[in-house]
Amino acid sequence: MCKIFKISRNSYYRSKNYVPSDRDGKNRMLLSEIHRICERSKSTYGSPRITEELKAKGFKVSRSRVARLMKKHGIKAVRKKKFVVTTDSKHQYPVADNVLDRDFKATAAAQKWVSDITYLKPAQGWLYLTVIIDLFDRKVIGWSLSNGLKARQTIIAAWRMAVNNRMPCEGMIFHSDRGVQYASHAFVNIDPS
């Protein structure tokens, strides 16, 4: 049987006659407490904070022991993603009313456009993607990728591409968040064509 499982006879008999040590029992008890702390913290605590909690509960443990047990059993803290604010709604510019009013259906092209700015984090730093979508066919008709949040880098560049791809019709609705890029004089006063 040892040949089939490719283990030595010595290993087989050692595992067969294995008696759990006092340390193994303590590790099992410690591990169940680590699982409880992880569950309560929604897996946001790493070994340093878990060690603090265990010590507060009366356990005599080191951070390295907790880290070793966590690593051995695949317990990892989940890191929160950094959030980058791309919308500055507290600015001095006037903002347009919400004319779209959650009516995302369009009966013709260039009737309703929507836009937003999102961020990407490649290795070299933050990049900002501005997208304009025509609600008629849900196609991206204009976009801009920039390393800054100025109106000329973001929405104006995307607007020019959108106008080149699809001319806006009379009375077109352009919907966006109330961010400073969309409310700025540079964008509000841009030639629609």
Backbone as JSON Lines, residues from 0, in Angstrom:
{"i":0,"aa":"M","n":[0.82,-1.19,0.0],"ca":[0.0,0.0,0.0],"c":[0.87,1.26,0.0]}
{"i":1,"aa":"C","n":[2.01,1.19,0.68],"ca":[2.91,2.35,0.71],"c":[3.44,2.67,-0.69]}
{"i":2,"aa":"K","n":[3.67,1.63,-1.51],"ca":[4.15,1.86,-2.88],"c":[3.09,2.56,-3.72]}
{"i":3,"aa":"I","n":[1.83,2.2,-3.53],"ca":[0.74,2.8,-4.29],"c":[0.64,4.3,-4.01]}
{"i":4,"aa":"F","n":[0.72,4.67,-2.73],"ca":[0.62,6.08,-2.34],"c":[1.96,6.81,-2.36]}
{"i":5,"aa":"K","n":[3.02,6.08,-2.72],"ca":[4.38,6.63,-2.84],"c":[4.83,7.33,-1.56]}
{"i":6,"aa":"I","n":[4.66,6.61,-0.43],"ca":[5.19,7.1,0.84],"c":[6.03,6.0,1.47]}
{"i":7,"aa":"S","n":[6.94,6.39,2.33],"ca":[7.79,5.39,2.98],"c":[6.99,4.69,4.09]}
{"i":8,"aa":"R","n":[7.44,3.48,4.44],"ca":[6.76,2.75,5.51],"c":[6.92,3.49,6.83]}
{"i":9,"aa":"N","n":[8.06,4.11,7.0],"ca":[8.31,4.87,8.22],"c":[7.28,5.99,8.38]}
{"i":10,"aa":"S","n":[6.98,6.71,7.28],"ca":[5.98,7.8,7.32],"c":[4.6,7.25,7.62]}
{"i":11,"aa":"Y","n":[4.28,6.11,7.04],"ca":[2.97,5.51,7.27],"c":[2.78,5.17,8.75]}
{"i":12,"aa":"Y","n":[3.77,4.5,9.35],"ca":[3.63,4.1,10.76],"c":[3.68,5.3,11.7]}
{"i":13,"aa":"R","n":[4.43,6.33,11.32],"ca":[4.48,7.53,12.16],"c":[3.1,8.2,12.19]}
{"i":14,"aa":"S","n":[2.45,8.3,11.01],"ca":[1.13,8.94,10.98],"c":[0.07,8.06,11.63]}
{"i":15,"aa":"K","n":[0.23,6.74,11.53],"ca":[-0.73,5.81,12.12],"c":[-0.69,5.87,13.64]}
{"i":16,"aa":"N","n":[0.49,6.01,14.18],"ca":[0.66,6.03,15.63],"c":[0.74,7.45,16.2]}
{"i":17,"aa":"Y","n":[0.38,8.44,15.4],"ca":[0.52,9.83,15.81],"c":[-0.46,10.17,16.94]}
{"i":18,"aa":"V","n":[0.07,10.77,17.98],"ca":[-0.74,11.24,19.09],"c":[-0.62,12.77,19.1]}
{"i":19,"aa":"P","n":[-1.74,13.48,18.95],"ca":[-1.66,14.94,18.91],"c":[-1.02,15.5,20.18]}
{"i":20,"aa":"S","n":[-0.13,16.44,19.98],"ca":[0.56,17.05,21.12],"c":[-0.33,18.11,21.75]}
{"i":21,"aa":"D","n":[0.1,18.58,22.89],"ca":[-0.61,19.66,23.58],"c":[-0.63,20.91,22.71]}
{"i":22,"aa":"R","n":[0.49,21.14,22.0],"ca":[0.61,22.31,21.11],"c":[-0.41,22.22,19.97]}
{"i":23,"aa":"D","n":[-0.63,21.01,19.41],"ca":[-1.61,20.83,18.34],"c":[-3.02,21.19,18.81]}
{"i":24,"aa":"G","n":[-3.35,20.79,20.02],"ca":[-4.66,21.11,20.59],"c":[-4.84,22.61,20.77]}
{"i":25,"aa":"K","n":[-3.78,23.27,21.26],"ca":[-3.83,24.72,21.44],"c":[-3.94,25.44,20.09]}
{"i":26,"aa":"N","n":[-3.23,24.92,19.09],"ca":[-3.3,25.52,17.75],"c":[-4.7,25.39,17.16]}
{"i":27,"aa":"R","n":[-5.35,24.24,17.38],"ca":[-6.72,24.05,16.88],"c":[-7.68,25.03,17.56]}
{"i":28,"aa":"M","n":[-7.52,25.19,18.87],"ca":[-8.37,26.12,19.61],"c":[-8.09,27.56,19.14]}
{"i":29,"aa":"L","n":[-6.82,27.88,18.95],"ca":[-6.42,29.2,18.47],"c":[-6.97,29.46,17.07]}
{"i":30,"aa":"L","n":[-6.9,28.45,16.22],"ca":[-7.38,28.57,14.85],"c":[-8.89,28.82,14.81]}
{"i":31,"aa":"S","n":[-9.64,28.14,15.66],"ca":[-11.1,28.38,15.67],"c":[-11.4,29.8,16.13]}
{"i":32,"aa":"E","n":[-10.6,30.32,17.07],"ca":[-10.79,31.71,17.52],"c":[-10.39,32.69,16.42]}
{"i":33,"aa":"I","n":[-9.34,32.37,15.67],"ca":[-8.92,33.21,14.54],"c":[-10.04,33.27,13.5]}
{"i":34,"aa":"H","n":[-10.66,32.13,13.23],"ca":[-11.79,32.09,12.28],"c":[-12.94,32.97,12.76]}
{"i":35,"aa":"R","n":[-13.23,32.92,14.06],"ca":[-14.32,33.74,14.61],"c":[-14.01,35.24,14.46]}
{"i":36,"aa":"I","n":[-12.77,35.61,14.75],"ca":[-12.37,37.02,14.64],"c":[-12.44,37.47,13.18]}
{"i":37,"aa":"C","n":[-11.97,36.62,12.27],"ca":[-12.02,36.94,10.83],"c":[-13.46,37.12,10.37]}
{"i":38,"aa":"E","n":[-14.33,36.25,10.82],"ca":[-15.73,36.34,10.43],"c":[-16.36,37.63,10.96]}
{"i":39,"aa":"R","n":[-16.05,37.96,12.21],"ca":[-16.62,39.16,12.82],"c":[-16.09,40.44,12.16]}
{"i":40,"aa":"S","n":[-14.81,40.4,11.72],"ca":[-14.22,41.59,11.08],"c":[-14.43,41.6,9.57]}
{"i":41,"aa":"K","n":[-15.17,40.62,9.07],"ca":[-15.4,40.48,7.62],"c":[-14.09,40.36,6.87]}
{"i":42,"aa":"S","n":[-13.17,39.62,7.45],"ca":[-11.84,39.32,6.87],"c":[-11.0,40.56,6.58]}
{"i":43,"aa":"T","n":[-11.2,41.62,7.36],"ca":[-10.39,42.82,7.16],"c":[-9.18,42.87,8.09]}
{"i":44,"aa":"Y","n":[-9.16,42.03,9.12],"ca":[-8.04,42.02,10.06],"c":[-6.93,41.12,9.56]}
{"i":45,"aa":"G","n":[-5.71,41.59,9.65],"ca":[-4.53,40.78,9.37],"c":[-3.99,40.22,10.67]}
{"i":46,"aa":"S","n":[-2.83,39.58,10.61],"ca":[-2.28,38.94,11.8],"c":[-1.99,39.91,12.95]}
{"i":47,"aa":"P","n":[-1.54,41.16,12.71],"ca":[-1.3,42.04,13.86],"c":[-2.57,42.35,14.66]}
{"i":48,"aa":"R","n":[-3.65,42.66,13.98],"ca":[-4.89,43.0,14.7],"c":[-5.53,41.77,15.32]}
{"i":49,"aa":"I","n":[-5.42,40.63,14.65],"ca":[-5.96,39.4,15.22],"c":[-5.18,39.05,16.48]}
{"i":50,"aa":"T","n":[-3.85,39.24,16.46],"ca":[-3.02,38.98,17.64],"c":[-3.47,39.88,18.8]}
{"i":51,"aa":"E","n":[-3.73,41.15,18.52],"ca":[-4.22,42.07,19.57],"c":[-5.53,41.57,20.17]}
{"i":52,"aa":"E","n":[-6.44,41.14,19.32],"ca":[-7.74,40.63,19.8],"c":[-7.55,39.38,20.65]}
{"i":53,"aa":"L","n":[-6.68,38.48,20.19],"ca":[-6.43,37.25,20.94],"c":[-5.83,37.56,22.31]}
{"i":54,"aa":"K","n":[-4.88,38.49,22.34],"ca":[-4.26,38.87,23.62],"c":[-5.29,39.51,24.55]}
{"i":55,"aa":"A","n":[-6.2,40.29,23.99],"ca":[-7.26,40.91,24.79],"c":[-8.19,39.85,25.39]}
{"i":56,"aa":"K","n":[-8.29,38.71,24.71],"ca":[-9.14,37.61,25.21],"c":[-8.37,36.68,26.13]}
{"i":57,"aa":"G","n":[-7.1,36.98,26.38],"ca":[-6.32,36.19,27.33],"c":[-5.41,35.14,26.72]}
{"i":58,"aa":"F","n":[-5.32,35.07,25.4],"ca":[-4.42,34.12,24.75],"c":[-2.99,34.65,24.82]}
{"i":59,"aa":"K","n":[-2.04,33.75,25.04],"ca":[-0.63,34.14,25.03],"c":[-0.05,33.69,23.69]}
{"i":60,"aa":"V","n":[-0.04,34.61,22.73],"ca":[0.42,34.3,21.37],"c":[1.3,35.42,20.84]}
{"i":61,"aa":"S","n":[2.12,35.04,19.88],"ca":[2.93,36.05,19.18],"c":[2.32,36.3,17.81]}
{"i":62,"aa":"R","n":[2.67,37.43,17.22],"ca":[2.15,37.75,15.9],"c":[2.64,36.74,14.87]}
{"i":63,"aa":"S","n":[3.89,36.29,15.03],"ca":[4.44,35.33,14.05],"c":[3.7,33.99,14.1]}
{"i":64,"aa":"R","n":[3.29,33.57,15.29],"ca":[2.53,32.31,15.4],"c":[1.17,32.45,14.73]}
{"i":65,"aa":"V","n":[0.5,33.58,14.97],"ca":[-0.8,33.83,14.35],"c":[-0.64,33.89,12.83]}
{"i":66,"aa":"A","n":[0.4,34.6,12.37],"ca":[0.65,34.71,10.92],"c":[0.93,33.35,10.31]}
{"i":67,"aa":"R","n":[1.71,32.52,11.01],"ca":[2.04,31.18,10.51],"c":[0.77,30.32,10.39]}
{"i":68,"aa":"L","n":[-0.08,30.36,11.42],"ca":[-1.33,29.59,11.37],"c":[-2.26,30.09,10.26]}
{"i":69,"aa":"M","n":[-2.34,31.4,10.12],"ca":[-3.18,31.96,9.07],"c":[-2.68,31.55,7.69]}
{"i":70,"aa":"K","n":[-1.37,31.62,7.5],"ca":[-0.8,31.25,6.19],"c":[-1.02,29.77,5.9]}
{"i":71,"aa":"K","n":[-0.79,28.93,6.91],"ca":[-0.93,27.48,6.74],"c":[-2.36,27.09,6.36]}
{"i":72,"aa":"H","n":[-3.33,27.84,6.87],"ca":[-4.74,27.5,6.62],"c":[-5.41,28.42,5.61]}
{"i":73,"aa":"G","n":[-4.61,29.22,4.91],"ca":[-5.12,30.04,3.81],"c":[-6.04,31.17,4.24]}
{"i":74,"aa":"I","n":[-5.83,31.7,5.43],"ca":[-6.65,32.81,5.92],"c":[-5.93,34.11,5.59]}
{"i":75,"aa":"K","n":[-6.59,34.96,4.8],"ca":[-5.98,36.23,4.39],"c":[-6.93,37.38,4.67]}
{"i":76,"aa":"A","n":[-6.34,38.52,4.98],"ca":[-7.15,39.73,5.13],"c":[-7.46,40.28,3.75]}
{"i":77,"aa":"V","n":[-8.67,40.79,3.59],"ca":[-9.08,41.38,2.32],"c":[-8.8,42.87,2.4]}
{"i":78,"aa":"R","n":[-8.03,43.37,1.45],"ca":[-7.7,44.8,1.44],"c":[-8.82,45.57,0.75]}
{"i":79,"aa":"K","n":[-9.11,46.73,1.32],"ca":[-10.09,47.6,0.68],"c":[-9.41,48.34,-0.45]}
{"i":80,"aa":"K","n":[-10.11,48.46,-1.57],"ca":[-9.57,49.2,-2.7],"c":[-9.59,50.69,-2.41]}
{"i":81,"aa":"K","n":[-8.57,51.36,-2.89],"ca":[-8.54,52.81,-2.74],"c":[-9.63,53.4,-3.62]}
{"i":82,"aa":"F","n":[-10.29,54.4,-3.09],"ca":[-11.36,55.06,-3.83],"c":[-10.88,56.44,-4.24]}
{"i":83,"aa":"V","n":[-10.97,56.71,-5.51],"ca":[-10.57,58.01,-6.02],"c":[-11.82,58.8,-6.36]}
{"i":84,"aa":"V","n":[-11.92,59.99,-5.83],"ca":[-13.07,60.84,-6.1],"c":[-12.87,61.51,-7.46]}
{"i":85,"aa":"T","n":[-13.8,61.28,-8.38],"ca":[-13.72,61.92,-9.7],"c":[-14.82,62.96,-9.87]}
{"i":86,"aa":"T","n":[-15.78,63.0,-8.96],"ca":[-16.87,63.95,-9.06],"c":[-16.77,64.99,-7.95]}
{"i":87,"aa":"D","n":[-16.58,66.23,-8.36],"ca":[-16.58,67.34,-7.41],"c":[-17.89,68.09,-7.6]}
{"i":88,"aa":"S","n":[-18.88,67.76,-6.79],"ca":[-20.21,68.37,-6.92],"c":[-20.33,69.68,-6.15]}
{"i":89,"aa":"K","n":[-19.34,69.97,-5.33],"ca":[-19.39,71.19,-4.52],"c":[-18.52,72.26,-5.19]}
{"i":90,"aa":"H","n":[-19.03,72.81,-6.27],"ca":[-18.31,73.84,-7.01],"c":[-19.21,75.05,-7.2]}
{"i":91,"aa":"Q","n":[-18.63,76.14,-7.71],"ca":[-19.39,77.39,-7.84],"c":[-20.18,77.48,-9.13]}
{"i":92,"aa":"Y","n":[-20.01,76.53,-10.04],"ca":[-20.69,76.6,-11.34],"c":[-22.17,76.22,-11.21]}
{"i":93,"aa":"P","n":[-23.04,76.82,-12.03],"ca":[-24.45,76.39,-12.02],"c":[-24.57,75.02,-12.69]}
{"i":94,"aa":"V","n":[-25.51,74.23,-12.21],"ca":[-25.71,72.89,-12.79],"c":[-27.08,72.82,-13.45]}
{"i":95,"aa":"A","n":[-27.16,72.02,-14.5],"ca":[-28.42,71.86,-15.24],"c":[-29.36,70.95,-14.46]}
{"i":96,"aa":"D","n":[-30.65,71.09,-14.73],"ca":[-31.65,70.21,-14.12],"c":[-31.52,68.82,-14.71]}
{"i":97,"aa":"N","n":[-32.05,67.84,-13.99],"ca":[-32.05,66.46,-14.47],"c":[-33.21,66.27,-15.46]}
{"i":98,"aa":"V","n":[-32.97,66.59,-16.71],"ca":[-34.0,66.5,-17.76],"c":[-34.24,65.04,-18.15]}
{"i":99,"aa":"L","n":[-33.21,64.22,-18.09],"ca":[-33.33,62.81,-18.48],"c":[-34.29,62.08,-17.55]}
{"i":100,"aa":"D","n":[-34.23,62.37,-16.26],"ca":[-35.13,61.82,-15.25],"c":[-35.28,60.3,-15.36]}
{"i":101,"aa":"R","n":[-34.17,59.61,-15.47],"ca":[-34.1,58.14,-15.52],"c":[-34.85,57.51,-16.7]}
{"i":102,"aa":"D","n":[-35.12,58.27,-17.75],"ca":[-35.73,57.73,-18.97],"c":[-34.59,57.43,-19.95]}
{"i":103,"aa":"F","n":[-34.09,56.21,-19.89],"ca":[-32.91,55.84,-20.66],"c":[-33.24,55.26,-22.04]}
{"i":104,"aa":"K","n":[-34.45,55.48,-22.52],"ca":[-34.83,55.0,-23.85],"c":[-34.76,56.16,-24.83]}
{"i":105,"aa":"A","n":[-34.18,55.9,-25.99],"ca":[-34.12,56.9,-27.06],"c":[-34.7,56.29,-28.32]}
{"i":106,"aa":"T","n":[-35.47,57.06,-29.08],"ca":[-36.11,56.56,-30.3],"c":[-35.29,56.84,-31.55]}
{"i":107,"aa":"A","n":[-34.24,57.66,-31.41],"ca":[-33.39,57.99,-32.56],"c":[-31.96,58.23,-32.07]}
{"i":108,"aa":"A","n":[-31.03,58.09,-33.0],"ca":[-29.62,58.35,-32.67],"c":[-29.43,59.83,-32.36]}
{"i":109,"aa":"A","n":[-28.45,60.13,-31.53],"ca":[-28.07,61.5,-31.16],"c":[-29.21,62.26,-30.49]}
{"i":110,"aa":"Q","n":[-30.08,61.53,-29.81],"ca":[-31.2,62.14,-29.1],"c":[-30.87,62.31,-27.61]}
{"i":111,"aa":"K","n":[-30.23,61.26,-27.05],"ca":[-29.85,61.28,-25.63],"c":[-28.44,60.69,-25.48]}
{"i":112,"aa":"W","n":[-27.56,61.51,-24.95],"ca":[-26.2,61.07,-24.66],"c":[-25.98,61.1,-23.15]}
{"i":113,"aa":"V","n":[-25.22,60.13,-22.65],"ca":[-24.84,60.12,-21.23],"c":[-23.33,60.01,-21.14]}
{"i":114,"aa":"S","n":[-22.79,60.54,-20.05],"ca":[-21.34,60.55,-19.89],"c":[-20.96,60.36,-18.43]}
{"i":115,"aa":"D","n":[-19.78,59.8,-18.23],"ca":[-19.24,59.66,-16.88],"c":[-17.73,59.57,-16.96]}
{"i":116,"aa":"I","n":[-17.1,59.84,-15.84],"ca":[-15.65,59.72,-15.71],"c":[-15.37,58.65,-14.67]}
{"i":117,"aa":"T","n":[-14.51,57.72,-15.01],"ca":[-14.1,56.69,-14.06],"c":[-12.59,56.67,-14.0]}
{"i":118,"aa":"Y","n":[-12.03,55.96,-13.05],"ca":[-10.58,55.93,-12.9],"c":[-10.04,54.51,-13.05]}
{"i":119,"aa":"L","n":[-8.82,54.44,-13.51],"ca":[-8.11,53.18,-13.68],"c":[-6.77,53.32,-12.97]}
{"i":120,"aa":"K","n":[-6.24,52.22,-12.46],"ca":[-4.96,52.27,-11.75],"c":[-3.97,51.3,-12.38]}
{"i":121,"aa":"P","n":[-3.35,51.68,-13.51],"ca":[-2.26,50.85,-14.02],"c":[-1.01,51.09,-13.18]}
{"i":122,"aa":"A","n":[0.09,50.45,-13.52],"ca":[1.31,50.53,-12.72],"c":[1.85,51.94,-12.57]}
{"i":123,"aa":"Q","n":[1.71,52.78,-13.59],"ca":[2.36,54.1,-13.55],"c":[1.56,55.17,-12.8]}
{"i":124,"aa":"G","n":[0.36,54.92,-12.34],"ca":[-0.42,55.92,-11.6],"c":[-1.85,55.98,-12.09]}
{"i":125,"aa":"W","n":[-2.62,56.9,-11.54],"ca":[-4.04,56.99,-11.88],"c":[-4.26,57.54,-13.28]}
{"i":126,"aa":"L","n":[-5.22,56.95,-13.99],"ca":[-5.69,57.45,-15.28],"c":[-7.2,57.63,-15.19]}
{"i":127,"aa":"Y","n":[-7.72,58.58,-15.94],"ca":[-9.14,58.89,-15.89],"c":[-9.75,58.67,-17.27]}
{"i":128,"aa":"L","n":[-10.79,57.84,-17.31],"ca":[-11.46,57.51,-18.56],"c":[-12.81,58.21,-18.59]}
{"i":129,"aa":"T","n":[-12.99,59.04,-19.6],"ca":[-14.26,59.74,-19.82],"c":[-14.94,59.07,-21.01]}
{"i":130,"aa":"V","n":[-16.19,58.71,-20.85],"ca":[-16.93,58.0,-21.9],"c":[-18.25,58.72,-22.17]}
{"i":131,"aa":"I","n":[-18.6,58.83,-23.45],"ca":[-19.92,59.34,-23.85],"c":[-20.62,58.23,-24.62]}
{"i":132,"aa":"I","n":[-21.84,57.9,-24.2],"ca":[-22.62,56.82,-24.81],"c":[-23.92,57.4,-25.36]}
{"i":133,"aa":"D","n":[-24.28,56.96,-26.57],"ca":[-25.58,57.31,-27.15],"c":[-26.58,56.27,-26.66]}
{"i":134,"aa":"L","n":[-27.63,56.71,-26.0],"ca":[-28.61,55.77,-25.43],"c":[-29.45,55.05,-26.48]}
{"i":135,"aa":"F","n":[-29.44,55.53,-27.72],"ca":[-30.21,54.87,-28.77],"c":[-29.69,53.46,-29.03]}
{"i":136,"aa":"D","n":[-28.39,53.33,-29.25],"ca":[-27.82,52.01,-29.54],"c":[-26.78,51.57,-28.5]}
{"i":137,"aa":"R","n":[-26.62,52.37,-27.43],"ca":[-25.71,52.06,-26.33],"c":[-24.25,51.95,-26.79]}
{"i":138,"aa":"K","n":[-23.9,52.66,-27.82],"ca":[-22.52,52.63,-28.32],"c":[-21.72,53.77,-27.72]}
{"i":139,"aa":"V","n":[-20.44,53.49,-27.47],"ca":[-19.53,54.53,-27.03],"c":[-19.19,55.35,-28.27]}
{"i":140,"aa":"I","n":[-19.56,56.61,-28.25],"ca":[-19.31,57.46,-29.42],"c":[-18.17,58.44,-29.18]}
{"i":141,"aa":"G","n":[-17.76,58.57,-27.94],"ca":[-16.62,59.43,-27.62],"c":[-15.98,59.01,-26.31]}
{"i":142,"aa":"W","n":[-14.68,59.11,-26.26],"ca":[-13.98,58.76,-25.02],"c":[-12.65,59.52,-24.96]}
{"i":143,"aa":"S","n":[-12.12,59.6,-23.76],"ca":[-10.83,60.25,-23.54],"c":[-10.16,59.57,-22.36]}
{"i":144,"aa":"L","n":[-8.88,59.3,-22.49],"ca":[-8.08,58.72,-21.4],"c":[-7.0,59.74,-21.06]}
{"i":145,"aa":"S","n":[-6.99,60.19,-19.81],"ca":[-6.03,61.23,-19.43],"c":[-5.47,60.96,-18.04]}
{"i":146,"aa":"N","n":[-4.38,61.65,-17.73],"ca":[-3.8,61.5,-16.4],"c":[-4.2,62.65,-15.48]}
{"i":147,"aa":"G","n":[-5.11,63.5,-15.93],"ca":[-5.6,64.61,-15.11],"c":[-7.1,64.74,-15.24]}
{"i":148,"aa":"L","n":[-7.69,65.54,-14.35],"ca":[-9.14,65.7,-14.33],"c":[-9.62,67.05,-14.86]}
{"i":149,"aa":"K","n":[-8.79,67.76,-15.56],"ca":[-9.2,69.05,-16.13],"c":[-10.23,68.79,-17.24]}
{"i":150,"aa":"A","n":[-11.14,69.74,-17.44],"ca":[-12.22,69.58,-18.43],"c":[-11.67,69.36,-19.83]}
{"i":151,"aa":"R","n":[-10.61,70.07,-20.21],"ca":[-10.08,69.93,-21.57],"c":[-9.45,68.55,-21.78]}
{"i":152,"aa":"Q","n":[-8.95,67.92,-20.7],"ca":[-8.34,66.59,-20.81],"c":[-9.41,65.5,-20.83]}
{"i":153,"aa":"T","n":[-10.52,65.75,-20.2],"ca":[-11.53,64.7,-20.01],"c":[-12.72,64.88,-20.95]}
{"i":154,"aa":"I","n":[-13.67,65.68,-20.53],"ca":[-14.95,65.75,-21.24],"c":[-14.85,66.47,-22.58]}
{"i":155,"aa":"I","n":[-14.03,67.5,-22.69],"ca":[-13.95,68.23,-23.96],"c":[-13.34,67.34,-25.04]}
{"i":156,"aa":"A","n":[-12.3,66.59,-24.7],"ca":[-11.7,65.66,-25.67],"c":[-12.69,64.58,-26.07]}
{"i":157,"aa":"A","n":[-13.44,64.03,-25.11],"ca":[-14.44,63.0,-25.41],"c":[-15.59,63.59,-26.24]}
{"i":158,"aa":"W","n":[-15.99,64.82,-25.92],"ca":[-17.07,65.5,-26.65],"c":[-16.71,65.68,-28.12]}
{"i":159,"aa":"R","n":[-15.48,66.13,-28.38],"ca":[-15.06,66.35,-29.77],"c":[-15.09,65.04,-30.56]}
{"i":160,"aa":"M","n":[-14.66,63.96,-29.93],"ca":[-14.71,62.66,-30.61],"c":[-16.16,62.26,-30.87]}
{"i":161,"aa":"A","n":[-17.04,62.46,-29.9],"ca":[-18.46,62.1,-30.05],"c":[-19.1,62.89,-31.18]}
{"i":162,"aa":"V","n":[-18.83,64.18,-31.25],"ca":[-19.4,65.03,-32.31],"c":[-18.87,64.62,-33.68]}
{"i":163,"aa":"N","n":[-17.61,64.22,-33.76],"ca":[-17.05,63.72,-35.03],"c":[-17.71,62.41,-35.45]}
{"i":164,"aa":"N","n":[-18.05,61.57,-34.48],"ca":[-18.65,60.27,-34.79],"c":[-20.15,60.36,-35.05]}
{"i":165,"aa":"R","n":[-20.83,61.29,-34.38],"ca":[-22.29,61.37,-34.5],"c":[-22.73,62.79,-34.14]}
{"i":166,"aa":"M","n":[-23.19,63.51,-35.11],"ca":[-23.59,64.91,-34.92],"c":[-24.82,64.99,-34.01]}
{"i":167,"aa":"P","n":[-24.8,65.82,-32.96],"ca":[-25.97,65.95,-32.09],"c":[-27.15,66.57,-32.84]}
{"i":168,"aa":"C","n":[-28.36,66.1,-32.54],"ca":[-29.54,66.67,-33.19],"c":[-30.1,67.82,-32.34]}
{"i":169,"aa":"E","n":[-31.0,68.58,-32.91],"ca":[-31.63,69.7,-32.22],"c":[-32.37,69.19,-30.98]}
{"i":170,"aa":"G","n":[-32.15,69.81,-29.82],"ca":[-32.84,69.42,-28.59],"c":[-32.29,68.18,-27.93]}
{"i":171,"aa":"M","n":[-31.09,67.78,-28.31],"ca":[-30.47,66.59,-27.72],"c":[-30.28,66.78,-26.21]}
{"i":172,"aa":"I","n":[-30.48,65.7,-25.45],"ca":[-30.26,65.72,-24.01],"c":[-28.87,65.13,-23.74]}
{"i":173,"aa":"F","n":[-28.06,65.89,-23.02],"ca":[-26.74,65.4,-22.59],"c":[-26.79,65.27,-21.08]}
{"i":174,"aa":"H","n":[-26.65,64.04,-20.59],"ca":[-26.79,63.78,-19.15],"c":[-25.45,63.33,-18.57]}
{"i":175,"aa":"S","n":[-25.11,63.91,-17.42],"ca":[-23.88,63.52,-16.72],"c":[-24.1,63.74,-15.23]}
{"i":176,"aa":"D","n":[-23.08,63.4,-14.44],"ca":[-23.17,63.76,-13.03],"c":[-22.97,65.27,-12.91]}
{"i":177,"aa":"R","n":[-23.0,65.79,-11.75],"ca":[-22.91,67.24,-11.58],"c":[-21.49,67.68,-11.26]}
{"i":178,"aa":"G","n":[-20.53,66.94,-11.78],"ca":[-19.13,67.23,-11.52],"c":[-18.66,68.52,-12.16]}
{"i":179,"aa":"V","n":[-17.56,69.02,-11.63],"ca":[-17.02,70.31,-12.07],"c":[-16.61,70.3,-13.54]}
{"i":180,"aa":"Q","n":[-16.17,69.16,-14.07],"ca":[-15.77,69.11,-15.47],"c":[-16.95,69.39,-16.39]}
{"i":181,"aa":"Y","n":[-18.11,68.85,-16.05],"ca":[-19.31,69.02,-16.88],"c":[-19.95,70.4,-16.71]}
{"i":182,"aa":"A","n":[-19.75,71.01,-15.55],"ca":[-20.36,72.32,-15.28],"c":[-19.43,73.49,-15.59]}
{"i":183,"aa":"S","n":[-18.18,73.19,-15.92],"ca":[-17.19,74.26,-16.14],"c":[-17.55,75.12,-17.35]}
{"i":184,"aa":"H","n":[-17.07,76.36,-17.33],"ca":[-17.3,77.28,-18.46],"c":[-16.71,76.71,-19.75]}
{"i":185,"aa":"A","n":[-15.56,76.05,-19.62],"ca":[-14.88,75.5,-20.81],"c":[-15.78,74.51,-21.54]}
{"i":186,"aa":"F","n":[-16.55,73.71,-20.8],"ca":[-17.42,72.73,-21.45],"c":[-18.8,73.31,-21.78]}
{"i":187,"aa":"V","n":[-19.38,74.05,-20.88],"ca":[-20.73,74.6,-21.1],"c":[-20.75,75.51,-22.32]}
{"i":188,"aa":"N","n":[-19.67,76.25,-22.55],"ca":[-19.62,77.19,-23.67],"c":[-19.03,76.6,-24.94]}
{"i":189,"aa":"I","n":[-18.82,75.28,-24.97],"ca":[-18.23,74.65,-26.16],"c":[-19.24,74.68,-27.3]}
{"i":190,"aa":"D","n":[-18.74,74.81,-28.51],"ca":[-19.59,74.81,-29.7],"c":[-20.19,73.41,-29.86]}
{"i":191,"aa":"P","n":[-21.53,73.26,-29.9],"ca":[-22.14,71.94,-29.99],"c":[-21.76,71.16,-31.24]}
{"i":192,"aa":"S","n":[-21.3,71.82,-32.25],"ca":[-20.92,71.1,-33.46],"c":[-19.46,71.05,-33.51]}
